[in-house]
């Protein structure tokens, strides 16, 4: 799916979460800055997310935070049996409902962005009809330097971008003020995927 053309919205989407300090920092940033974020956590890292469940429930209820499904295990989907794919997505959905009190449907981000018509069909069969990839990235799926991350931010923080980041490495923690500066200087409006695309938990 492509964002609406000619608007100033930008969707900050943050995946995974195997760094507890990073998850905590992102949640605090969302709360203190009032910045809408779509988190797509893996339940395999539940220990990092669940201490913030109460705070996230409040931000979700306010419409500032959205939760997407990124599978429980973060294993590649292509080449796996359909039943295995469905079980991986379902387990994460069940955890999301239990921890955050909300369904992640209809938004699904396949691990590593790797998907095909077959995996999309398995996801859609259990309610995940919207596959979300990205057209901008902080480049932090692996550990990078502050200057590298800021260079990526300068390159990709633009209108109509779905920005990919990860709550995996601490580099980003000290850079929130600079990232916010770029967003504000460019008159960008951070939004959730629901806001960008007009979806909701009620309508899909």
Buried (B, 14 or more C-beta within 10 A) or exposed (E): EEBEEEEBBBBBBBBBBBBBEBBBBBBBBBBEBEBBBBBBBBBBBBEBBBEBBEBBBEBBEEEBBBBBBBBBBBBBBEEBEEEBBBBBBBBBBEBBBEBBBBBBBBBBBBBEEEBEEBBBEBBBEBBBBBBBEBBBBBBBBEEBEEEBBBBBBEEBBBBBBBBBBBBBBEBBBEBBEBBBEBBEEEEBEBBBBBBBBEBEBEEE
